[in-house]
Amino acid sequence: MKKILVPTDFSAQAENALKVAAQLAKKHDCEIHLLHVLEIPLHEVDALSTYNNLPEAVYFMKLAHKQFLELKSKDYLNDLVLHEHVEFHEIFKGVFHVCKKQDIDLVIMGSNGSTGFKEMLIGSNTEKVVRTSETPVLVIKNEHKNFKVKDFVFASDFKDESKIPYKKALKFAKILGAKIHLLMVNTPTKFVTSTKANNRMKKFAKNFDYDKHTINIFNDLNIEKGIMNFSQSIEAHLIGMSTHGRQGISHFFNGSISEDLVNHAKRPVITFKI
């Protein structure tokens, strides 16, 4: 892990994510890329145009640079390599483009979460990034003065399609020195016997060389509650899941457990694209 991207709107929530990024960067010798998104159509921004033709774009670009300077002067960012980026896209497109261009290893975002009609109709910016990002996304809800991950819950159905995201999760766990708790949640509508679940999970784990793991089957009313309740029961520091990146009508009807967790879980959540 060498490059961390932190999208920021210069809010307190975004700074919570930046503080975690700073801790990881200092421990693992990473660069931090800061991204601010201006929702101004790209075709309106022309470097050859005069100031008078683009007063709004120029004003907000100068304001963003000023805010970057103020942010980078924070004591907790001392001695770190920092880069600033301004994109003229929606947030999830801006994140995608910077990740590709800069070869980003991890995105860290702050979030308050969304509920009710706001969640159903427009979703949060963080949720959109989680849905579309090919780079792992770590979502931070609160300030962490000392971000340590000793217990890392990875929830899955442990079928073959989960091997790729779990391989990414293992890479992250090894960097952090974390113990992984493999979790399958049993629900009334998606019931699997303990014997079948155990066999599937043990077979899955044999594909990977990582002894610091446990196998857990947890019963609950639905998968989201099961993940949160199990994580609370062991006082986990991080929840990890894969995401399909569903969009459009398929996403509306099928939903996404990982996106629900991003909105509702109090603990940090990290997602890995299948």
Secondary structure, 3 states (H helix, E strand, C coil): CCEEEEECCCCHHHHHHHHHHHHHHHHHCCEEEEEEECCCCHHHCCCCCCHHHCHHHHHHHHHHHHHHHHHHCCHHHCCCCEEEEEECCCHHHHHHHHHHHHCCCEEEEECCCCCHHHHHHCCCHHHHHHHHCCCCEEEECCCCCCCCCCEEEEECCCCHHHHHHHHHHHHHHHHHCCEEEEEEEECCCCCCCHHHHHHHHHHHHCCCCCCCEEEEEEECCCHHHHHHHHHHHCCCCEEEEEECCCCHHHHHHHCCHHHHHHHHCCCCEEEEEC
